[in-house]
Amino acid sequence: MSNPEDSGSSHSGGATAQSLARPVFMPETFTGTGREWSDWVAQFEVAAEVNGWDDSLKMKFLSLLLSGRARELYSGLPLASRNNYITLKEALGRCLEPCDSVDWNRANFLSRRRLLNESVRDFGIALRRLIHKAYPSADNVTRDMFARDHFVEHVGSGDLRIHLRSQKPETLEEAINIAAELELIKSLEITHISHDTKVRAITDKSPSDKQIELLLGVVEGLREEVNALQQTVTSLQPTITHGIRRDRDDERRRGRQGGPGRQAPVSARDACWECGCTRHLRRDCPYLQGN
């Protein structure tokens, strides 16, 4: 026979196990930066509804999914604010979004620009989220028109804006798709141009390369001429040395034949280069000596 207390205990354990069942969807961790609190907490409440969490479980999971700056703000809250899900959500909202007024949201929307390395679609999604807070009383068509115009004005460079305006998108989504396609075409064109430039750099020679080759050819020609001159001088050196030695021997021989103080007659080949006389050399020419 079963014990009623055991039956009640097992029923309580089954309820606890059912309440702590594996979540169907778990939201991402919220750090307090890079994403708005209102956007994240809206997703958290949808996940809580899917997972079947009550306020007690939502309060516990909310505290577990906070990290970074958001966790520091949670730790600084009073204990009374952390014991109830509604008060906890409101307290975190006041800390993370202190200026959640229509004027503030409108100024935030109007000052929104495309960030560095931000994709076209992410920029458009951010504008769509901000426009609902900036103009909560406007209809969807008006909000979409404002978001589309702001997107076209601040999505990118002048060329992108010109092409985007020429396409005349009617909605924000259409403007996002056109801008994304234009940026894709531009990136492909840049890649193609870069590839062609590299190929031309390999196959074609620049003017500076041609000038260098021309100068190298001139230097090589001069080097060959210098080598030829050196070979000519080397081949003529024995003949020049022999002629100088022969002239010295002839001069000594003439000196011995004429005796001291007398010079031997000079042949026509050894005539004076100054006056043409064959009786003396140029160094003994009287014209050079002033006589």
Buried (B, 14 or more C-beta within 10 A) or exposed (E): EEEEEEEEEEEEEEEEEEEEEEBEEEBEEBBBEEEBBEEBBEBBBEBBEEBEBEEEBBBEBBBEBBEEBBBEBBEEBEEEBBEBBEBBBEBBBBBBBEEBEEEBBBEBBEEBEBEEEEBBEEBBEBBBBBBBBBBEEBEEEEBBBBBBEBBBEBBBEEEBBEBBEEBEBEEBBBBBBBBBEBBEEBEEEEEEEEEEEEEEEEEEEEEEEEEEEEEEEEEEEEEEEEEEEEEEEEEEEEEEEEEEEEEEEBEEEBEEEEEEEEBBEBEEEBBBEBEEBEEBBBEBBEEEEEE
